[in-house]
Amino acid sequence: MKRTLRTTVLTVGVLIAALGLPAGAAHADTTPRVDLRVLVVSDGGPSTDAIAAELTAAGTPYTRIDLTQSGRTVIDADFLADTVDGRPRAKFQAVVLPNDNPFPAGSAEMAALTAYERTYDIPQVDAYTYARPEAGLQYPIHGGYSGSIDGKRAEVTAAGKSGPFGYLDGAVPFEDNDPAVGESYAYLSKPVAGADFTPYVEATIPGQSAKGALVGEYRHDGRRELVVTFVYNRYQQQFRLLARGIVDWMTGGVHLGASRNYFSVHVDDVFAADDRWNSTLNCTPGDVDCTDPNATPDPIRMTAADVDHAVDWQNDKKFTLDFAYNGAGSVDHREDNNGADALADRLIARRGEFRWINHTYSHPFLGCVQDTTVVPWKCATDADGSTRWMSRNDISDEIATNRVWGERAGLPLVNDELVTGEHSGMKVLPQQPEDNPNLALALGDNDITWLGSDNSREPDQRQVGPATTVPRYPMNVFYNAGRAAEQVDEYNWIYTSRAQGGSGICEDNPATTTCLAAPLDAATGYPDHIVPLETRIALGHVLANDPKPHFIHQSNLAEDRIAYPVLNGVLDGYKALFTEDTPVVNPRMRDIGTELRRRADWQAALRAGEVTAHRVGDTVTVDAPDGLAVPATLPTGTTLAGAAFGEAYAGTVSGWTPSTGEPLALTLPASAPAPVADAAEPAPATGPAPKTRFPAGVTDPVGHTSDG
């Protein structure tokens, strides 16, 4: 539901007096200035922290006050507002509270917040509150419900679709990942009779046909609150689906920072073959840790039919895979097959269907020289004890030769991208705690700007010589499995106890999240357990404004084509949840690297206090250092220097704009309502906070936290 401007007509004199401005300012422009910053008041619970995490990910500035800390900042009128150049200033565009009133009865802090919100039309988010009349809802005991809604399906209402949650197709499914764990506690209730309460998200009350509100807007006493009556943490899908709308509601769609839903998938080892898991030896012949002298590698390699299937799949999903290729894989295959390589012929014929990344020519280990006479391997050393490294020339040859091979094959290359085999050359703990010093030199020799890294080892970007890393998420679909039964067998080996015939890794590392209580069934374990789990993990990244790519291997597109059920789960699941104007963004590696680097620079500038932004009427002004890219999300129709700003996404426009060091002035469309200072009914500086009341026999349950 779109908010409309208030119709109160104010004289300049009344406005000046109400805001306490000097009489001489009567002819000044007193349209309030509202700083683009959010106030997050936390009680340490997961719900306010989830909203803070969403603001952080988007790059939206906020100030956090922790109510559990002694000596914290006190919230009063001076903390919330002041006057700048004769103009009243609201220091925060929105307020997030743990619930509708987390302060003691009669709190001066809540009174100050109430007055501030009334005066400047500042919205308040109640991150998780009990359904009660003070929040515009009936107590749950009056025909409502309180308890678990694990696995339930909520729905966005018509008002929610035309308002802050218009990017959702309608369904808001609640997770139920473990029947033994309560993950989603909620209060379902109807609005109080006569209350100005608009439900945005509802669910059917158990045992009834009626629906109760889970999220809604409550207007009262000159204030607006977004009331949320279910608990959540930052990782749960139900929050991830609603997070964008919560931020859009509280900011009126005008805020610094930007958010997209990203999904990119790298397929490593294309043209080459991957060695197969041996279920008898519980290792992979051909790997350095599989030392049985009788074990011989059993290669898994795509076929021409697999290429055609990949193209058809991409066309169906409107999605592009990134193929990380090793040219030697085709050269070796032709040598062994009288010059024939049907796979390479088909890939080259259909090369324009995919994006391509240099994965080195023959996929060698580019770090230290490996001593494989011991398990696990260790770095070989010279007589003086110094580490033996792969040379600069050898590394450079691997990069350059593969590039030349790809160019001769007509692959549409972007030559500043590189993924080394096994992410080698970079540090690998515990054996190789530092980068190969020759790697950075070889990257410079070949003008490499973006270098793939393993997110499970190094989740943050860093520099390796001239290159910036792009962390990639490994999918738990194994490189050495072309068939579902092989995947399950290896999965069981890794994640079960020694007593069950497994590796015991979970006994040694109990924090491992994929541990199994019992081995999976060979026939059903993949579709029933592994696919749903990997889908949920990957979709969680997509919904978290996380552009980092995922990676699998060419073996997973061959034989049983075991990657597709997971990829389908992500893309089909996403499509069922979002509207067409909120598509999955599918960037290539260098664009992901650029996005991550801009975010890091932006966060550093925010931490250093180098960025300020505010709104006065229909103008947003941003002050930022010269050269810094500024992200912003604004209503459709916003202009910058007379030109349209940003790109359309999820019902708004957003994007990055480079700062020149001079203020950026963005003009909002006339349809974007501006905050107004309400001087007709000035709120007192202090006063009683809203009372907390519960019916007989009901205790305050707001402190309930999720086990999910």
C-alpha positions as CSV (number, residue, x, y, z in Angstrom):
1,M,0.0,0.0,0.0
2,K,1.5,3.3,-1.1
3,R,1.8,6.0,1.6
4,T,0.3,9.4,0.7
5,L,1.3,12.8,1.8
6,R,-0.4,14.3,4.8
7,T,-3.0,16.9,4.0
8,T,-2.4,19.1,7.0
9,V,-1.9,22.7,5.8
10,L,0.7,24.5,7.9
11,T,1.6,28.2,8.1
12,V,5.3,28.9,8.1
13,G,5.0,30.6,11.5
14,V,3.3,27.6,13.1
15,L,6.0,25.3,11.6
16,I,8.9,27.6,12.8
17,A,7.4,27.8,16.3
18,A,6.7,24.1,16.6
19,L,10.2,23.1,15.6
20,G,11.8,25.6,18.0
21,L,13.6,27.6,15.3
22,P,14.6,31.2,15.7
23,A,12.0,33.8,14.7
24,G,14.4,35.2,12.1
25,A,14.2,31.9,10.2
26,A,10.5,32.6,9.2
27,H,11.4,33.1,5.6
28,A,13.8,30.2,5.4
29,D,13.0,26.9,3.7
30,T,12.0,24.7,6.6
31,T,11.4,21.5,4.6
32,P,13.1,18.9,6.9
33,R,16.3,17.2,6.1
34,V,16.2,13.5,6.7
35,D,19.6,11.7,6.8
36,L,19.8,8.4,4.9
37,R,20.7,6.3,7.9
38,V,18.7,3.7,9.9
39,L,18.7,3.5,13.7
40,V,18.8,-0.2,14.8
41,V,18.0,-0.8,18.5
42,S,19.0,-4.3,19.4
43,D,18.3,-6.5,22.4
44,G,20.8,-9.1,21.2
45,G,18.1,-11.2,19.6
46,P,18.3,-12.8,16.2
47,S,15.5,-10.7,14.5
48,T,17.1,-7.2,14.9
49,D,20.4,-8.7,14.0
50,A,19.0,-10.2,10.9
51,I,17.7,-6.8,9.7
52,A,21.1,-5.3,10.6
53,A,22.8,-8.0,8.5
54,E,20.5,-7.2,5.5
55,L,21.4,-3.5,5.8
56,T,25.1,-4.4,5.9
57,A,24.9,-6.7,2.9
58,A,23.2,-4.0,0.9
59,G,25.5,-1.3,2.0
60,T,22.8,0.8,3.8
61,P,24.3,2.9,6.6
62,Y,22.9,2.3,10.1
63,T,23.7,3.1,13.7
64,R,23.3,0.2,16.2
65,I,22.5,0.6,19.8
66,D,22.7,-2.5,22.0
67,L,20.3,-2.4,24.9
68,T,22.2,-5.1,26.7
69,Q,25.4,-3.0,27.0
70,S,26.1,-0.8,30.0
71,G,27.2,2.7,29.2
72,R,25.4,2.6,25.8
73,T,24.2,5.7,24.1
74,V,21.0,7.1,25.5
75,I,18.2,7.8,23.0
76,D,16.9,11.3,23.5
77,A,15.7,14.3,21.4
78,D,19.2,15.6,20.8
79,F,20.4,12.2,19.7
80,L,17.6,11.9,17.2
81,A,17.3,15.4,15.7
82,D,18.8,18.8,15.5
83,T,19.0,21.8,13.2
84,V,21.5,22.3,10.3
85,D,21.8,25.6,8.6
86,G,18.5,26.7,9.9
87,R,16.8,23.5,8.7
88,P,15.4,20.8,11.0
89,R,17.3,17.6,10.6
90,A,16.1,14.1,11.3
91,K,19.2,12.0,11.8
92,F,17.6,8.7,10.9
93,Q,15.2,7.8,8.2
94,A,13.8,4.8,10.0
95,V,13.9,3.1,13.4
96,V,14.2,-0.7,14.0
97,L,13.2,-1.9,17.4
98,P,13.3,-5.5,18.8
99,N,9.6,-5.2,19.4
100,D,7.0,-2.5,19.6
101,N,8.3,-1.2,22.9
102,P,11.5,-2.7,24.4
103,F,11.8,-0.1,27.1
104,P,10.5,-0.1,30.7
105,A,7.1,1.4,31.4
106,G,7.3,5.2,31.3
107,S,10.6,5.2,29.4
108,A,11.8,8.6,28.4
109,E,13.7,6.9,25.5
110,M,10.5,5.4,24.1
111,A,8.8,8.8,24.5
112,A,11.6,10.5,22.6
113,L,11.3,7.9,19.8
114,T,7.6,8.4,19.7
115,A,7.9,12.1,19.4
116,Y,10.6,11.9,16.8
117,E,8.6,9.5,14.6
118,R,5.5,11.7,14.8
119,T,7.3,14.9,14.1
120,Y,9.3,13.7,11.1
121,D,7.0,10.9,9.8
122,I,9.7,8.3,10.6
123,P,8.6,4.7,10.2
124,Q,9.3,2.0,12.9
125,V,9.9,-1.7,12.3
126,D,9.0,-4.0,15.2
127,A,11.4,-6.8,14.3
128,Y,9.5,-9.4,16.3
129,T,6.7,-8.7,18.6
130,Y,3.8,-10.4,20.4
131,A,0.4,-9.9,18.9
132,R,-1.4,-7.5,21.2
133,P,-3.6,-4.4,20.9
134,E,-0.5,-2.1,21.3
135,A,0.6,-3.5,18.0
136,G,-2.8,-3.3,16.4
137,L,-3.6,-7.0,16.8
138,Q,-5.8,-9.1,19.0
139,Y,-4.2,-11.4,21.6
140,P,-3.7,-14.8,20.1
141,I,-6.0,-16.4,22.7
142,H,-8.9,-14.6,21.1
143,G,-9.2,-16.9,18.1
144,G,-5.6,-16.7,17.0
145,Y,-2.6,-19.0,17.4
146,S,0.8,-19.0,19.0
147,G,3.3,-21.8,18.3
148,S,5.4,-23.4,15.6
149,I,4.7,-22.8,11.9
150,D,7.5,-24.9,10.7
151,G,6.9,-26.0,7.1
152,K,3.8,-23.8,6.7
153,R,3.1,-21.6,3.7
154,A,2.3,-18.0,4.2
155,E,1.0,-15.7,1.5
156,V,1.6,-12.0,0.6
157,T,-1.7,-10.2,0.6
158,A,-3.0,-7.9,-2.2
159,A,-1.9,-4.9,-0.1
160,G,1.6,-6.5,0.3
161,K,1.9,-7.1,-3.4
162,S,0.9,-3.6,-4.3
163,G,3.2,-2.3,-1.6
164,P,6.6,-3.3,-0.1
165,F,6.5,-7.0,-1.1
166,G,5.5,-6.6,-4.8
167,Y,8.6,-8.4,-5.9
168,L,7.2,-11.7,-4.5
169,D,4.9,-14.0,-6.5
170,G,2.8,-14.6,-3.4
171,A,4.1,-17.6,-1.5
172,V,6.3,-17.3,1.6
173,P,7.2,-20.9,2.7
174,F,8.6,-21.4,6.2
175,E,11.5,-23.8,6.6
176,D,11.3,-27.1,8.3
177,N,14.8,-28.5,8.0
178,D,14.7,-30.7,11.1
179,P,11.5,-32.1,12.6
180,A,13.3,-32.4,15.9
181,V,14.1,-28.6,16.0
182,G,11.7,-25.8,16.4
183,E,12.7,-23.3,13.7
184,S,9.8,-20.8,13.3
185,Y,7.7,-19.6,16.3
186,A,4.9,-17.2,15.4
187,Y,1.8,-15.4,16.6
188,L,-1.1,-15.4,14.1
189,S,-3.8,-12.9,14.9
190,K,-6.5,-10.7,13.4
191,P,-6.4,-6.9,13.6
192,V,-8.1,-5.2,16.6
193,A,-11.6,-4.0,15.6
194,G,-11.3,-0.4,14.4
195,A,-7.5,-0.5,14.2
196,D,-5.8,1.0,11.1
197,F,-3.9,-2.2,10.4
198,T,-3.1,-3.5,6.9
199,P,-1.9,-7.1,6.8
200,Y,1.0,-7.7,4.2
201,V,1.7,-11.3,4.9
202,E,-0.8,-13.8,6.3
203,A,-1.0,-17.5,7.1
204,T,-3.9,-19.8,7.8
205,I,-4.6,-20.2,11.5
206,P,-4.2,-23.9,12.4
207,G,-7.6,-25.6,12.7
208,Q,-9.4,-22.7,11.0
209,S,-10.0,-21.4,7.6
210,A,-9.3,-17.8,8.8
211,K,-6.0,-16.2,8.3
212,G,-3.8,-14.3,10.8
213,A,-1.3,-11.6,10.2
214,L,2.5,-12.3,10.3
215,V,3.6,-8.9,8.9
216,G,1.5,-5.8,8.6
217,E,1.5,-2.0,8.9
218,Y,-0.1,-0.4,11.9
219,R,-1.0,3.3,11.8
220,H,-1.8,5.0,15.1
221,D,-1.1,8.1,17.1
222,G,0.5,9.8,14.0
223,R,3.0,7.0,13.6
224,R,3.6,4.0,11.3
225,E,4.9,0.6,12.4
226,L,5.7,-2.5,10.5
227,V,4.7,-5.3,12.8
228,V,6.4,-8.7,12.5
229,T,5.0,-11.5,14.7
230,F,7.3,-14.4,13.9
231,V,10.9,-15.0,15.0
232,Y,13.7,-15.5,12.5
233,N,17.4,-15.3,12.0
234,R,19.4,-13.9,9.1
235,Y,19.8,-17.3,7.3
236,Q,16.2,-18.5,7.3
237,Q,14.5,-18.5,3.9
238,Q,11.3,-16.8,5.2
239,F,13.3,-13.8,6.3
240,R,15.5,-13.7,3.2
241,L,12.3,-13.5,1.1
242,L,10.9,-10.6,3.1
243,A,14.1,-8.7,3.9
244,R,14.0,-6.6,0.8
245,G,10.5,-5.5,1.4
246,I,11.2,-4.7,5.1
247,V,14.0,-2.4,4.0
248,D,11.9,-0.9,1.2
249,W,9.0,-0.2,3.6
250,M,11.2,1.5,6.3
251,T,13.0,3.7,3.8
252,G,10.2,4.4,1.4
253,G,12.3,2.9,-1.3
254,V,14.9,5.7,-0.9
255,H,18.2,4.5,0.6
256,L,21.9,4.0,0.0
257,G,23.0,0.5,-0.9
258,A,21.7,-1.9,-3.5
259,S,20.7,-5.5,-3.5
260,R,20.2,-8.2,-6.2
261,N,19.7,-12.0,-6.2
262,Y,22.7,-13.5,-7.9
263,F,23.5,-17.0,-9.2
264,S,26.5,-18.0,-11.4
265,V,27.9,-21.5,-11.8
266,H,31.4,-22.4,-13.0
267,V,32.0,-25.8,-14.5
268,D,35.6,-26.8,-14.0
269,D,37.8,-29.2,-16.1
270,V,35.9,-28.8,-19.4
271,F,37.6,-30.8,-22.2
272,A,39.5,-32.8,-19.6
273,A,38.4,-35.9,-17.6
274,D,37.9,-36.3,-13.9
275,D,39.0,-39.4,-12.1
276,R,36.2,-41.6,-10.5
277,W,35.7,-42.4,-6.9
278,N,36.5,-46.0,-6.0
279,S,34.0,-47.3,-3.4
280,T,36.2,-50.2,-2.5
281,L,39.3,-48.2,-1.7
282,N,37.4,-45.1,-0.4
283,C,39.6,-42.9,-2.5
284,T,40.1,-41.7,-6.0
285,P,42.8,-43.4,-8.1
286,G,44.9,-40.8,-9.7
287,D,44.8,-38.5,-6.7
288,V,47.9,-38.1,-4.6
289,D,46.3,-39.6,-1.5
290,C,45.1,-42.8,-3.3
291,T,48.3,-44.9,-3.1
292,D,47.1,-48.5,-3.8
293,P,49.4,-49.7,-6.5
294,N,46.7,-51.7,-8.1
295,A,44.3,-48.8,-8.4
296,T,43.9,-47.4,-11.9
297,P,42.1,-44.1,-12.8
298,D,38.6,-44.5,-14.3
299,P,37.9,-41.2,-16.2
300,I,34.6,-39.4,-16.3
301,R,34.3,-37.1,-19.4
302,M,31.4,-35.3,-21.0
303,T,30.1,-36.4,-24.4
304,A,28.8,-34.5,-27.4
305,A,25.2,-35.4,-26.2
306,D,26.0,-33.9,-22.8
307,V,26.9,-30.6,-24.6
308,D,23.6,-30.6,-26.4
309,H,21.8,-31.3,-23.2
310,A,23.6,-28.4,-21.5
311,V,22.6,-26.0,-24.3
312,D,19.0,-27.1,-24.2
313,W,19.0,-26.7,-20.4
314,Q,20.4,-23.2,-20.6
315,N,17.9,-22.2,-23.1
316,D,15.1,-23.5,-21.0
317,K,16.3,-21.9,-17.8
318,K,17.5,-18.7,-19.5
319,F,20.8,-19.2,-17.7
320,T,24.4,-19.3,-18.8
321,L,27.1,-21.6,-17.4
322,D,30.7,-20.6,-17.2
323,F,33.0,-23.3,-18.6
324,A,36.5,-23.3,-17.0
325,Y,38.5,-25.2,-19.7
326,N,41.8,-27.2,-20.0
327,G,42.9,-27.4,-23.6
328,A,45.3,-30.3,-22.9
329,G,42.3,-32.5,-22.2
330,S,41.3,-32.4,-25.8
331,V,44.9,-32.6,-27.1
332,D,45.5,-35.8,-25.1
333,H,42.2,-37.3,-26.1
334,R,42.9,-36.8,-29.8
335,E,46.4,-38.4,-29.4
336,D,44.8,-41.4,-27.8
337,N,41.9,-41.7,-30.4
338,N,43.6,-41.2,-33.8
339,G,42.8,-37.4,-33.8
340,A,39.1,-37.8,-32.9
341,D,37.4,-35.8,-30.1
342,A,33.7,-35.6,-30.5
343,L,33.3,-33.7,-27.3
344,A,35.7,-30.9,-28.3
345,D,34.2,-30.8,-31.8
346,R,30.7,-30.2,-30.3
347,L,31.9,-27.8,-27.7
348,I,33.7,-25.7,-30.2
349,A,30.8,-25.8,-32.6
350,R,28.5,-24.5,-29.8
351,R,31.2,-22.3,-28.1
352,G,29.0,-19.2,-28.2
353,E,26.4,-20.8,-26.0
354,F,28.7,-20.7,-22.9
355,R,31.1,-18.3,-21.2
356,W,34.7,-19.5,-21.0
357,I,37.4,-19.1,-18.3
358,N,41.1,-20.1,-18.5
359,H,41.6,-23.0,-16.2
360,T,45.3,-23.6,-17.2
361,Y,46.4,-25.9,-20.0
362,S,46.9,-29.2,-18.2
363,H,45.5,-28.5,-14.7
364,P,48.8,-29.0,-12.7
365,F,49.3,-28.1,-9.1
366,L,50.9,-24.6,-9.2
367,G,52.0,-24.3,-5.6
368,C,54.9,-26.0,-4.0
369,V,56.4,-29.2,-5.5
370,Q,54.4,-31.9,-3.8
371,D,56.1,-34.8,-1.9
372,T,53.6,-37.6,-2.4
373,T,55.6,-40.3,-0.6
374,V,53.7,-39.4,2.5
375,V,49.9,-39.1,3.2
376,P,48.9,-36.4,3.4
377,W,51.4,-34.9,1.0
378,K,53.8,-32.2,2.0
379,C,55.9,-29.6,0.3
380,A,59.2,-30.8,-1.0
381,T,62.3,-28.9,0.2
382,D,65.8,-28.2,-1.0
383,A,68.9,-29.2,0.9
384,D,68.8,-26.0,2.8
385,G,65.2,-26.6,4.0
386,S,63.6,-24.0,1.7
387,T,60.4,-24.8,-0.1
388,R,60.6,-25.9,-3.7
389,W,58.1,-24.0,-5.8
390,M,56.7,-24.4,-9.3
391,S,58.6,-21.9,-11.4
392,R,57.3,-18.6,-12.8
393,N,58.0,-19.8,-16.3
394,D,56.1,-23.1,-15.8
395,I,53.1,-21.2,-14.3
396,S,53.1,-18.6,-17.1
397,D,53.3,-21.3,-19.8
398,E,50.2,-23.1,-18.3
399,I,48.2,-19.8,-18.5
400,A,49.5,-18.6,-21.9
401,T,49.3,-22.0,-23.7
402,N,45.7,-22.5,-22.6
403,R,44.9,-19.0,-23.8
404,V,46.4,-19.7,-27.2
405,W,44.7,-23.0,-27.5
406,G,41.3,-21.4,-26.7
407,E,41.9,-18.6,-29.2
408,R,42.7,-21.0,-31.9
409,A,39.5,-22.9,-31.1
410,G,37.6,-19.7,-31.4
411,L,36.4,-19.6,-27.8
412,P,35.0,-16.2,-26.8
413,L,37.5,-15.5,-24.1
414,V,37.9,-12.8,-21.5
415,N,41.6,-13.0,-21.0
416,D,41.9,-11.3,-17.6
417,E,40.1,-14.2,-15.8
418,L,41.8,-17.3,-14.5
419,V,41.0,-20.3,-12.3
420,T,44.0,-22.4,-11.4
421,G,43.6,-26.2,-11.0
422,E,42.4,-26.8,-7.4
423,H,42.9,-23.1,-6.8
424,S,46.6,-24.0,-6.6
425,G,49.4,-21.6,-6.3
426,M,47.5,-19.9,-3.5
427,K,48.1,-21.0,0.1
428,V,46.6,-24.4,1.1
429,L,46.5,-25.2,4.8
430,P,48.1,-26.9,6.5
431,Q,50.8,-28.0,4.0
432,Q,51.4,-24.7,2.2
433,P,50.7,-21.7,4.4
434,E,51.7,-19.1,1.9
435,D,51.2,-18.4,-1.8
436,N,53.7,-19.6,-4.3
437,P,55.8,-16.4,-4.7
438,N,56.1,-17.1,-8.4
439,L,52.3,-17.1,-8.9
440,A,51.9,-13.3,-8.7
441,L,54.7,-12.8,-11.2
442,A,53.2,-15.2,-13.7
443,L,49.8,-13.5,-13.3
444,G,51.5,-10.2,-14.2
445,D,53.1,-11.8,-17.2
446,N,49.7,-12.7,-18.5
447,D,47.7,-9.6,-17.5
448,I,45.4,-11.6,-15.1
449,T,43.1,-9.3,-13.2
450,W,40.6,-11.8,-11.6
451,L,41.7,-15.0,-10.0
452,G,39.2,-17.6,-8.7
453,S,39.7,-18.8,-5.1
454,D,38.0,-21.3,-2.8
455,N,35.4,-19.6,-0.6
456,S,35.6,-22.4,1.9
457,R,39.3,-21.5,2.5
458,E,39.3,-17.8,1.8
459,P,35.9,-16.1,1.9
460,D,37.3,-12.5,1.5
461,Q,38.8,-10.9,-1.6
462,R,42.5,-10.3,-1.6
463,Q,45.3,-9.3,-3.9
464,V,47.6,-11.8,-5.5
465,G,50.1,-9.6,-7.4
466,P,48.0,-7.7,-10.0
467,A,45.0,-10.0,-9.6
468,T,42.1,-9.7,-7.2
469,T,40.5,-13.0,-6.0
470,V,36.9,-14.0,-6.7
471,P,35.9,-16.5,-3.9
472,R,33.8,-19.4,-5.3
473,Y,31.4,-21.6,-3.3
474,P,32.2,-25.3,-3.7
475,M,29.0,-27.3,-4.2
476,N,28.9,-30.6,-2.4
477,V,28.4,-32.4,-5.7
478,F,31.7,-34.2,-6.0
479,Y,34.2,-33.8,-8.9
480,N,34.8,-37.6,-8.9
481,A,31.2,-38.6,-9.3
482,G,29.3,-39.0,-12.6
483,R,26.6,-41.2,-11.2
484,A,24.3,-40.6,-8.2
485,A,25.3,-43.9,-6.5
486,E,29.0,-42.8,-6.6
487,Q,28.0,-39.5,-5.1
488,V,26.1,-41.2,-2.2
489,D,28.8,-43.7,-1.5
490,E,31.5,-41.0,-1.2
491,Y,29.1,-38.8,0.8
492,N,28.5,-41.6,3.2
493,W,32.2,-42.3,3.5
494,I,33.0,-38.6,4.4
495,Y,30.1,-37.8,6.7
496,T,29.4,-41.0,8.7
497,S,31.3,-42.3,11.8
498,R,34.1,-44.7,11.8
499,A,31.8,-47.3,13.4
500,Q,29.5,-47.0,10.4
501,G,32.3,-47.4,7.9
502,G,32.9,-43.7,7.4
503,S,35.9,-41.4,7.6
504,G,35.1,-40.1,11.0
505,I,35.6,-36.5,10.0
506,C,32.5,-35.5,11.9
507,E,33.8,-37.1,15.1
508,D,37.0,-35.1,14.7
509,N,35.2,-32.0,13.6
510,P,31.7,-32.0,15.2
511,A,30.9,-28.5,13.8
512,T,30.7,-30.0,10.3
513,T,27.1,-29.2,9.2
514,T,26.6,-32.1,6.8
515,C,27.2,-34.9,9.2
516,L,24.9,-38.0,8.9
517,A,23.4,-40.0,11.8
518,A,23.3,-43.0,9.5
519,P,24.4,-43.8,5.9
520,L,22.1,-42.6,3.1
521,D,20.4,-45.2,1.0
522,A,22.3,-45.7,-2.2
523,A,19.2,-45.5,-4.4
524,T,17.4,-42.6,-2.7
525,G,20.0,-40.7,-0.8
526,Y,20.9,-38.4,-3.6
527,P,17.4,-37.1,-4.5
528,D,16.0,-37.3,-1.0
529,H,18.8,-35.8,1.0
530,I,21.7,-34.4,-0.9
531,V,19.8,-32.5,-3.6
532,P,17.4,-30.8,-1.2
533,L,20.3,-29.9,1.1
534,E,22.5,-28.5,-1.6
535,T,19.6,-26.7,-3.2
536,R,18.8,-25.0,0.1
537,I,22.4,-24.0,0.7
538,A,22.8,-22.5,-2.8
539,L,19.4,-20.8,-2.8
540,G,20.3,-19.3,0.6
541,H,23.3,-17.6,-1.1
542,V,21.1,-16.4,-4.0
543,L,18.7,-14.8,-1.6
544,A,21.4,-13.2,0.5
545,N,22.5,-10.6,-2.1
546,D,25.7,-12.7,-2.5
547,P,27.2,-12.6,-6.0
548,K,30.0,-15.2,-5.4
549,P,29.8,-17.9,-8.0
550,H,29.4,-21.6,-7.2
551,F,31.5,-24.3,-8.9
552,I,31.0,-27.9,-10.0
553,H,32.9,-30.0,-12.5
554,Q,32.3,-31.3,-16.0
555,S,31.9,-34.8,-14.6
556,N,28.7,-33.6,-13.0
557,L,27.2,-32.8,-16.4
558,A,28.1,-36.3,-17.7
559,E,26.6,-39.8,-17.2
560,D,23.8,-39.3,-14.7
561,R,24.1,-35.5,-15.0
562,I,23.8,-35.2,-11.3
563,A,24.3,-31.4,-11.2
564,Y,21.1,-30.6,-12.9
565,P,18.7,-31.6,-10.1
566,V,20.5,-29.2,-7.8
567,L,20.6,-26.4,-10.4
568,N,17.0,-27.0,-11.2
569,G,16.1,-26.9,-7.6
570,V,17.7,-23.4,-7.2
571,L,16.3,-21.9,-10.4
572,D,12.9,-23.5,-10.4
573,G,12.5,-22.8,-6.7
574,Y,13.5,-19.1,-7.3
575,K,11.1,-18.7,-10.2
576,A,8.2,-19.9,-8.1
577,L,8.9,-17.3,-5.4
578,F,9.7,-14.1,-7.3
579,T,8.0,-11.9,-10.0
580,E,9.5,-11.5,-13.4
581,D,10.8,-8.0,-12.6
582,T,13.1,-9.6,-10.0
583,P,15.1,-12.1,-12.1
584,V,18.2,-14.0,-11.0
585,V,21.3,-12.0,-12.0
586,N,23.8,-14.3,-13.7
587,P,27.1,-12.3,-14.0
588,R,30.4,-13.6,-15.3
589,M,33.6,-13.8,-13.1
590,R,35.1,-10.3,-13.7
591,D,31.7,-8.6,-13.1
592,I,31.4,-10.5,-9.8
593,G,34.9,-9.5,-8.9
594,T,34.1,-5.8,-9.7
595,E,30.9,-6.0,-7.6
596,L,32.8,-7.5,-4.6
597,R,35.6,-4.9,-4.8
598,R,33.1,-2.0,-5.0
599,R,31.3,-3.3,-2.0
600,A,34.5,-3.6,0.0
601,D,35.5,0.0,-0.9
602,W,32.1,1.2,0.0
603,Q,32.0,-0.5,3.4
604,A,35.5,0.9,4.2
605,A,34.3,4.4,3.4
606,L,31.2,3.9,5.6
607,R,33.4,2.7,8.5
608,A,35.6,5.7,8.1
609,G,32.7,8.1,8.1
610,E,33.5,9.4,4.7
611,V,30.0,9.2,3.3
612,T,26.9,11.3,4.2
613,A,23.6,11.4,2.5
614,H,20.3,13.1,3.1
615,R,17.0,13.9,1.5
616,V,15.2,17.3,1.4
617,G,11.9,17.1,-0.4
618,D,12.5,15.4,-3.8
619,T,16.3,15.8,-3.8
620,V,18.7,13.2,-2.4
621,T,22.3,14.5,-1.9
622,V,25.2,12.2,-1.4
623,D,28.7,13.4,-0.3
624,A,31.4,10.8,-1.0
625,P,35.2,10.7,-1.7
626,D,36.3,11.3,-5.3
627,G,36.4,8.0,-7.2
628,L,34.2,6.0,-4.8
629,A,31.4,4.2,-6.4
630,V,28.1,5.0,-4.6
631,P,25.3,2.4,-4.5
632,A,21.7,3.6,-4.1
633,T,18.2,2.3,-4.4
634,L,15.5,4.8,-5.4
635,P,12.0,5.0,-6.9
636,T,11.5,4.4,-10.7
637,G,11.9,7.7,-12.5
638,T,14.7,9.1,-10.4
639,T,17.2,11.2,-12.4
640,L,20.9,12.2,-12.0
641,A,22.0,15.3,-13.9
642,G,18.9,15.0,-16.0
643,A,19.5,11.3,-17.0
644,A,17.6,8.3,-15.7
645,F,19.4,6.7,-12.7
646,G,20.1,3.0,-12.2
647,E,18.6,-0.2,-13.6
648,A,15.1,-1.5,-12.9
649,Y,15.0,-4.4,-10.3
650,A,12.3,-5.5,-8.0
651,G,10.1,-2.5,-8.5
652,T,12.7,0.1,-7.9
653,V,15.9,1.3,-9.7
654,S,19.3,0.8,-8.3
655,G,23.0,0.9,-9.3
656,W,26.4,2.3,-8.7
657,T,27.4,5.9,-9.5
658,P,31.1,7.1,-9.3
659,S,31.6,10.1,-7.1
660,T,33.7,13.0,-8.4
661,G,34.2,14.4,-4.9
662,E,31.4,16.9,-5.5
663,P,27.9,16.3,-4.0
664,L,25.7,13.9,-6.1
665,A,22.2,15.3,-6.4
666,L,19.5,12.8,-7.4
667,T,16.0,14.0,-8.2
668,L,13.2,11.8,-7.1
669,P,10.0,11.5,-9.1
670,A,6.9,13.4,-8.0
671,S,5.3,10.1,-7.1
672,A,7.8,9.5,-4.2
673,P,6.2,11.0,-1.0
674,A,8.5,13.0,1.1
675,P,8.7,13.1,4.9
676,V,7.1,16.2,6.4
677,A,7.6,17.8,9.8
678,D,4.3,17.6,11.6
679,A,4.0,20.9,13.4
680,A,0.2,21.0,13.7
681,E,0.3,18.5,16.6
682,P,3.8,18.7,18.1
683,A,4.7,15.7,20.2
684,P,6.1,16.3,23.7
685,A,9.8,15.8,24.3
686,T,9.0,13.3,27.0
687,G,5.9,11.3,27.9
688,P,4.7,7.9,28.9
689,A,5.7,5.1,26.6
690,P,3.0,2.8,25.2
691,K,2.1,0.3,27.9
692,T,2.7,-3.4,27.7
693,R,-0.4,-5.3,28.6
694,F,-1.1,-9.0,28.5
695,P,-4.3,-10.9,29.3
696,A,-4.6,-12.9,32.4
697,G,-2.5,-16.0,32.3
698,V,-0.3,-14.8,29.5
699,T,3.3,-13.9,30.0
700,D,5.5,-11.8,27.7
701,P,6.9,-14.2,25.2
702,V,8.9,-11.7,23.1
703,G,12.2,-13.1,24.3
704,H,11.6,-16.4,22.4
705,T,14.5,-17.1,20.1
706,S,14.8,-19.4,17.2
707,D,16.6,-22.7,17.4
708,G,17.0,-22.7,13.6
